[in-house]
Amino acid sequence: MKKYIHKKWWFWLIVVIIVGGIFGNKDEEKTEKEEVAATEVSAPAETKSETVLLKNLLLSPRKLR
């Protein structure tokens, strides 16, 4: 009598490899999306020094020539 396919060791090895590949791929996609989101959020339009210079220019009572 032959063993059923689900009772063979190589069948379960293939199942583990496929399931691991599926979950591993989803983790990489999530990481890539997080990196893109972090890059977009953390890139400010202007730096602190530019902000200070702009505030000084706007608040200064002197007129520019």
HELIX and SHEET records of a PDB file:
HELIX    1   1 ILE A    5  LYS A    7  5                                   3    
HELIX    2   2 TRP A    9  SER A   42  1                                  34    
HELIX    3   3 LYS A   48  LEU A   59  1                                  12    
END                                                                             
